[in-house]
C-alpha cells in the first residue's frame, strides 16, 4: 500500500485511485461513527469492518467507492441502527 498526497491523485494508477477513494471513505465513516456514537476508534472500526456496507465498499463491482462518504454513511446507518 502506498499513501498518496491528494495532489498526486492524477498520477495514480486506476487501482491506486480506487484504493485512495475507499480509504478516504473509511476514514470519514470512522469519524462519523465516533462522533455520532461517542465510541472509541477501535469500536468504530470494528462496527464498520463487520458491516455489509464495508463489504460492498471494498467490492469494486459495486462501485460504492465512487459515492460520497455521507451517502455511504447513510447506508451504514440504515444497516446498523
Secondary structure, DSSP 8 states (H G I E B T S, - for coil): -----GGGGGGS-HHHHHHHHHHHHHHHHHHHHHHHHT--HHHHHHHHHTSHHHHHHH-GGGTGGGS-HHHHHHHHHHHH-
